[in-house]
């Protein structure tokens, strides 16, 4: 199962009816699998039908293409307030989606910063 965790700041920033959603954005023109992740809060009532749960706490969901890449990874989600806005971030590398699509490791000796 997934090893997704939320920091206390992320849990506190979520409203009662919200979850964190990893979305998938296609970035390749020739290959449907090429894409990147984004992370945002979303009301449970607005979750897409195809969203898949990505954590034991029932607070994190993902687009199916993102779920495939994130299901077994240790990911920590944090929230950094920016004035009135909440900015949810993860400890994934900035090019995580591209690495997944190319079959390169996200973490390990070949990955700086982890």
N, C-alpha and C positions, 0 to 999 in steps of 0.2 A: 504494500500500500504506500501511498504518498507520504513524504516526510516534509510537508508544508507546515510552517509555523508562522504565527503572527506575533509581533512584538506587542508589549502592553500599549504602546502609543497607537498602533494600528487597530487593536481591539477597541480602544477607547474612542477612536475617531469614527468607527462604524456606527451608524444609527441602528436602532432596533430592527428596522425592516430592510437592512442592507446586507449585502455580501460583497466580497472582492471577486472580480471577474477578470481572468486572463483572456484577452481577445487575441485573435490571430488575424494578421493583415498580410494579404498576398503581396509580395514585392517582385516576384519573377514574372516575366511575360511568357516564357517558354515552358515553365515548369510550375504546376499548381502547388507543389510542396514548398516552394521557396517563399518564406515569409518572416515576419517578426512578431514578437509579443507586445501587447500593451496591457496595462493593469489599471483598473478603475473600479470605484465603488458603483454598485448597481442595486436598485430596489429588487427584492425577491420577485415582485410581480412583473418586473421588466426583464427577467432572465429569459434568454432565448430558449425555445423548446429543446434545442439540441445541446444545451449546456450540460457538462458532466461534472459531478462533484469531484473536487480535488483536495480533499483534506478530511481528517476525521472530525473536525469541529463543525462541519456543515456551514462554514463561513466562506469557503473558497471554492469557486467554480471555474471551469475553463471551456473554451471552444474545443470541439473534438480534435482539431489539428494541433492545438496547443497542448491538450491533455496527453496526447500520444508522446510528446517530447518531455513533459514535466512529471508524468505519473510516478516515476521512481527517483526523482531528484530531490536532494535536500535544498529547499528554498525557504528563505526568511523574508517575510513581507513586513515593511515598515511604513509609517505615515509621517510625512514631514509637512507641517502646516506652512503655508505660504500666504501670509495675510489672512484673508477670509477663506481661502481655498485649501482643500486637503489634497495632498499629492502622495499617492500610494506608490511605493517603490519596492523593488526586490533586489536581492543580492546576485541576481543573474548578470553575466557579462552583457555589455551593451549590444553585442552582436550574437546573442544566444540563438535566435531563430535561424540565422544564417549558418552557424556552426552545426545546429541540429540537422539542417537540410543537407549539409555536406558530409555528414557522418563524422564530424570532428568532436572531440570531447569538450564538454562545457567546463569540467573541472579536472584537475589532475596535473601531471608534470608539464603538459603542453599548454596549459592555460595560466597566464599570469594573473595575479590578484587573488588567488584562492589558496 
